[in-house]
Amino acid sequence: ELKQVAFSRPGNFFSLTDGTVVEVWRGGSAPRLASRHQADAEVTALAVNEDGLGVIGTADGLLTRFDADRSLVFASGGRWTALSFDAEDVIVVDDARAELVRLTTEGGRSLIAALPGHVSALAVANDGESFAATVDAGILLISSTGEISSARCDCQTQGLDRLQGNLAVWVRGAALVFDGDSGEPRLTTLPNLFSLKIGR
């Protein structure tokens, strides 16, 4: 049973898991398996970058990078609920500490922001200067300096999928688009195209 799916920023790779087995696939007209990783605990979050490098957070508190050749645990002790890449850095939500954190390839860790609630999905702007994150009451816009604003909605979000633009995302589970590029974050409702009667 498929539990989670994540796409690289340009969409050339995607990662999926059934809960413990994680696969990274190269996309295109004929997708092919790039790497496979067996986790020792339930996968709580996953991400993949444009080079096919996968990262997973697991219920035992580990963060692991992997590709076709090797896997490496590079952080531990968190409750990881959302992950995303920003160039080579990994942006992570540590739900245990209610923090949004940047982890570098050299092992550095820096706090971006203290979070006001549980976050289950995350998207990074193309310029790396802002982040979108789901909370129970809507979507947060978080700057790289830790300032937080929000767009509220009475909706159940299942994830964030990147659209064209610096920080525009489709809110999975709701017919909404989040626009983090304008001065104030906003949610736009999309019409139900299937309800339109074309030609009438």
WOTADA-V594925 format. One record per residue. RES is the residue in one small letter. PHI is phi in degrees with one decimal (none if undefined). OMEGA is omega in degrees with one decimal (none if undefined). D_CENTER is the distance of its C-alpha to the mean C-alpha in Angstrom with 2 decimals. Layout:
res = <RES:RES>
phi = <PHI:PHI>
omega = <OMEGA:OMEGA>
d_center = <D_CENTER:D_CENTER>
//
This chain:
res = <e:l:k:q:v:a:f:s:r:p:g:n:f:f:s:l:t:d:g:t:v:v:e:v:w:r:g:g:s:a:p:r:l:a:s:r:h:q:a:d:a:e:v:t:a:l:a:v:n:e:d:g:l:g:v:i:g:t:a:d:g:l:l:t:r:f:d:a:d:r:s:l:v:f:a:s:g:g:r:w:t:a:l:s:f:d:a:e:d:v:i:v:v:d:d:a:r:a:e:l:v:r:l:t:t:e:g:g:r:s:l:i:a:a:l:p:g:h:v:s:a:l:a:v:a:n:d:g:e:s:f:a:a:t:v:d:a:g:i:l:l:i:s:s:t:g:e:i:s:s:a:r:c:d:c:q:t:q:g:l:d:r:l:q:g:n:l:a:v:w:v:r:g:a:a:l:v:f:d:g:d:s:g:e:p:r:l:t:t:l:p:n:l:f:s:l:k:i:g:r>
phi = <none:-73.2:-105.1:-146.6:-136.0:-137.4:-117.6:-68.4:-57.3:-82.3:82.6:-83.1:-132.4:-139.5:-123.5:-145.0:-146.1:-97.9:127.2:-132.4:-90.9:-119.0:-122.4:-113.0:-118.1:-83.9:-79.2:118.3:-69.5:-132.5:-56.9:-138.0:-67.9:-100.5:-161.1:-142.7:-137.0:-100.7:-82.8:-86.9:-144.9:-62.1:-77.0:-103.7:-160.5:-150.2:-153.3:-144.1:-103.0:-71.7:-97.7:86.4:-77.9:-100.3:-134.1:-130.7:-106.0:-127.0:-66.0:-85.8:88.6:-98.3:-113.2:-127.9:-94.6:-153.9:-141.8:-68.9:-101.6:-160.1:-133.7:-145.7:-78.2:-122.0:-159.3:-151.2:89.4:-110.9:-112.7:-84.2:-113.8:-157.0:-139.2:-159.9:-91.9:-132.0:56.7:-91.7:-77.3:-112.9:-98.6:-130.2:-101.2:-100.5:-68.7:-66.1:-104.4:53.1:-131.1:-103.3:-130.8:-103.2:-114.1:-96.8:-66.4:-85.2:95.3:-75.4:-134.6:-134.5:-76.6:-92.1:-160.3:-83.2:-97.4:-84.5:-175.2:-67.0:-114.9:-114.3:-149.5:-147.0:-137.8:-109.7:-65.1:-57.4:-85.5:70.7:-96.1:-153.4:-141.6:-109.4:-144.0:-85.8:-131.1:-58.4:-97.2:150.8:-121.5:-93.2:-109.8:-118.1:-84.0:-67.1:-95.9:95.8:-74.9:-124.4:-130.4:-146.2:-117.7:-88.5:-154.6:-94.9:-146.4:-102.4:-95.9:-113.5:156.5:-125.8:-117.1:-67.0:-117.1:-67.1:117.5:-69.3:-149.1:-120.0:-136.4:-83.9:-88.2:-67.2:96.6:-147.2:-81.3:-133.8:-117.8:-97.8:-109.7:-100.6:-90.5:-80.8:-60.3:-118.8:-65.0:-145.9:-111.0:-115.6:-83.0:-97.5:-68.9:-77.9:-62.2:-72.7:-90.1:-75.9:-101.6:-65.8:89.3:-110.1>
omega = <179.9:-178.3:-177.1:174.9:175.2:-179.9:171.5:-175.4:177.8:177.9:-178.3:174.4:170.3:-178.2:179.9:-179.5:172.4:-179.1:176.9:175.6:-179.6:177.0:171.1:-178.8:170.0:-176.3:-178.2:-177.2:177.7:-177.4:177.6:-177.1:178.9:179.3:-179.0:-178.1:176.1:179.2:178.8:179.3:-177.2:178.3:-179.7:179.1:177.6:177.5:176.9:179.8:-173.3:175.4:179.8:176.3:179.8:172.7:175.7:165.8:-177.4:-173.8:176.2:174.7:-177.4:166.9:-174.4:169.7:176.9:169.3:-175.6:-173.1:-172.7:171.6:-175.7:172.2:-176.5:173.7:-179.9:173.1:-179.8:169.7:-169.5:-177.9:178.1:-178.4:171.2:176.6:166.2:-169.5:179.6:178.6:175.1:176.1:-173.4:170.0:173.5:-175.0:179.7:-179.2:-176.6:-176.9:166.9:-168.1:172.1:175.8:-178.0:179.4:179.5:178.8:178.8:178.0:178.3:179.1:174.0:-177.7:167.2:-173.0:-176.8:-179.3:-179.3:177.8:-177.8:179.4:-171.9:172.6:-178.7:177.3:179.3:-178.5:178.0:-175.3:179.7:-174.3:171.8:-178.1:-179.8:170.2:-175.3:-173.6:179.6:-176.6:176.3:167.1:-174.4:177.9:179.7:176.6:173.8:177.6:-175.4:168.4:-174.2:170.2:-173.6:173.2:175.0:-172.6:175.5:-178.9:179.8:179.5:178.8:178.2:-176.7:172.7:176.6:-176.3:-178.0:176.7:173.3:-175.1:170.6:179.1:-177.3:-178.3:177.5:179.5:-174.4:170.0:176.8:179.3:178.0:-177.4:-178.7:-178.3:177.3:179.2:-179.9:174.9:179.3:178.0:177.1:177.7:174.9:-174.0:-178.7:179.1:-179.9:177.9:-176.6:175.8:178.5:none>
d_center = <20.15:16.63:14.18:10.63:9.61:7.04:8.56:9.54:10.01:13.60:13.10:15.64:13.88:11.94:11.44:12.59:14.21:17.08:16.46:18.08:18.45:15.55:16.31:15.13:16.91:18.09:17.97:20.92:23.99:24.52:21.34:22.22:20.95:20.01:19.48:19.48:18.92:20.45:18.90:21.50:19.65:17.23:13.63:11.52:8.02:7.43:6.45:9.32:11.00:13.85:16.40:15.19:14.39:12.24:10.92:11.03:11.70:14.74:16.98:19.58:17.61:16.98:14.32:15.44:15.18:16.95:18.46:21.61:23.91:22.64:20.23:20.07:19.16:18.28:17.59:18.83:19.70:16.47:14.88:11.26:9.17:5.54:4.84:4.59:8.10:10.72:13.73:14.70:13.26:10.28:8.73:8.62:9.49:12.91:14.01:17.49:18.14:16.06:14.76:12.04:13.12:13.33:14.59:16.77:18.27:21.55:20.46:20.20:18.29:18.22:17.34:15.60:16.19:17.45:15.54:17.79:16.36:13.99:10.26:8.38:5.11:3.86:4.92:7.71:11.13:13.19:15.64:13.45:15.44:13.16:9.81:8.98:8.31:9.86:13.12:16.07:17.98:15.60:13.00:13.26:13.73:13.87:15.94:16.08:19.30:17.92:19.27:17.62:18.53:17.45:17.98:19.29:19.42:20.93:18.31:16.28:12.61:11.00:7.57:6.73:8.03:9.20:12.98:15.69:16.19:14.91:12.45:13.08:10.73:11.99:11.63:11.78:14.79:16.59:18.42:16.83:15.46:14.17:15.94:15.04:17.58:20.67:22.44:21.25:17.97:18.91:18.06:20.13:21.37:21.91:25.16:25.42:26.61:28.08:30.42:31.95:35.36:35.57:39.13:40.36>
//
